[in-house]
Amino acid sequence: MQPIYSIQQKDVDLLKANGVTVPDINHSVKVAEKALEIAARVKANNNAHLLDMELIGRGALFHDLGKARTHTMEHGLIGAEMGKTLGLPVAITAIMEKHIRGGLSADEALELGLPVKDYTLGRLEERIIIYADRLVDIITDGIVAITDEINAEERFEEILQTIPRYGKNEKTTSRYLGYHGEIQGLMRH
């Protein structure tokens, strides 16, 4: 059995040392905590399903490293480059690069002016992180009470379809709803 993973202070310190602001660090820590909590629920209901808990925790923690330099859409690419320079594993820098809008297709990347390539999320660990990131935004923005995080999961579809900043556009909303359905299904089985 894989040991439980905890967020490491040295990783939080690395974010600080590389210029990530306190609010962005707080967001990233919350995403990591939420992703690990979701992953634990997935694992509890799928004994045969192996998840890389360290990848989930560290990938979530570092996903917004690029915000040390910009809060634009390019923060994913910039963060991945910064992560490579810091010696982070490829699996983590891939999450950083691909997390924009939940994993863009090459066509969407072209439309948004990003380097044309496939940014889709192939690993369940990546999808859990992106799902957690969206949930944390909904919770910390006060759309649901912070004391009622499960409500964010229950109302996820409604929130994405009625508040444009969470769904972004039809393709992104559809992608997020797919992750929601997949992960909620794994947590119930």
Solvent accessible surface area in square Angstrom, and as a share of the most:
residue,aa,sasa,rsa
1,M,233,1.04
2,Q,71,0.32
3,P,108,0.68
4,I,159,0.80
5,Y,33,0.13
6,S,68,0.44
7,I,43,0.22
8,Q,69,0.30
9,Q,112,0.50
10,K,139,0.59
11,D,3,0.01
12,V,18,0.10
13,D,64,0.33
14,L,51,0.25
15,L,1,0.01
16,K,109,0.46
17,A,87,0.68
18,N,45,0.23
19,G,44,0.42
20,V,8,0.04
21,T,67,0.39
22,V,95,0.54
23,P,95,0.59
24,D,20,0.10
25,I,8,0.04
26,N,73,0.38
27,H,34,0.15
28,S,1,0.01
29,V,35,0.20
30,K,93,0.40
31,V,0,0.00
32,A,0,0.00
33,E,93,0.42
34,K,11,0.05
35,A,0,0.00
36,L,22,0.11
37,E,69,0.31
38,I,0,0.00
39,A,0,0.00
40,A,51,0.40
41,R,65,0.24
42,V,0,0.00
43,K,46,0.19
44,A,75,0.58
45,N,63,0.32
46,N,28,0.14
47,N,141,0.72
48,A,101,0.78
49,H,65,0.29
50,L,151,0.75
51,L,4,0.02
52,D,50,0.26
53,M,16,0.07
54,E,86,0.38
55,L,11,0.06
56,I,0,0.00
57,G,1,0.01
58,R,35,0.13
59,G,0,0.00
60,A,0,0.00
61,L,2,0.01
62,F,0,0.00
63,H,1,0.00
64,D,5,0.03
65,L,1,0.00
66,G,0,0.00
67,K,43,0.18
68,A,30,0.23
69,R,167,0.61
70,T,27,0.15
71,H,113,0.51
72,T,77,0.45
73,M,54,0.24
74,E,69,0.31
75,H,17,0.08
76,G,0,0.00
77,L,33,0.16
78,I,52,0.26
79,G,0,0.00
80,A,2,0.01
81,E,102,0.46
82,M,11,0.05
83,G,0,0.00
84,K,111,0.47
85,T,120,0.70
86,L,61,0.30
87,G,61,0.59
88,L,15,0.07
89,P,65,0.41
90,V,123,0.71
91,A,34,0.27
92,I,4,0.02
93,T,3,0.02
94,A,28,0.22
95,I,1,0.00
96,M,0,0.00
97,E,31,0.14
98,K,33,0.14
99,H,12,0.05
100,I,14,0.07
101,R,53,0.19
102,G,0,0.00
103,G,0,0.00
104,L,3,0.01
105,S,38,0.25
106,A,35,0.27
107,D,97,0.50
108,E,8,0.04
109,A,0,0.00
110,L,118,0.59
111,E,126,0.57
112,L,59,0.29
113,G,64,0.61
114,L,10,0.05
115,P,74,0.47
116,V,90,0.52
117,K,86,0.36
118,D,90,0.47
119,Y,4,0.02
120,T,64,0.37
121,L,14,0.07
122,G,64,0.61
123,R,105,0.38
124,L,16,0.08
125,E,14,0.06
126,E,6,0.03
127,R,41,0.15
128,I,0,0.00
129,I,0,0.00
130,I,4,0.02
131,Y,1,0.00
132,A,0,0.00
133,D,16,0.08
134,R,22,0.08
135,L,0,0.00
136,V,7,0.04
137,D,32,0.16
138,I,0,0.00
139,I,8,0.04
140,T,59,0.34
141,D,77,0.40
142,G,54,0.52
143,I,42,0.21
144,V,8,0.04
145,A,61,0.48
146,I,112,0.57
147,T,137,0.80
148,D,59,0.31
149,E,66,0.30
150,I,83,0.42
151,N,37,0.19
152,A,0,0.00
153,E,6,0.03
154,E,129,0.58
155,R,79,0.29
156,F,0,0.00
157,E,90,0.40
158,E,83,0.37
159,I,1,0.00
160,L,4,0.02
161,Q,112,0.50
162,T,92,0.54
163,I,43,0.22
164,P,105,0.66
165,R,132,0.48
166,Y,3,0.01
167,G,2,0.02
168,K,93,0.39
169,N,65,0.33
170,E,152,0.68
171,K,106,0.45
172,T,0,0.00
173,T,20,0.11
174,S,70,0.45
175,R,42,0.16
176,Y,6,0.02
177,L,36,0.18
178,G,44,0.42
179,Y,20,0.08
180,H,28,0.12
181,G,41,0.40
182,E,64,0.29
183,I,0,0.00
184,Q,23,0.10
185,G,16,0.15
186,L,44,0.22
187,M,14,0.06
188,R,166,0.61
189,H,143,0.64
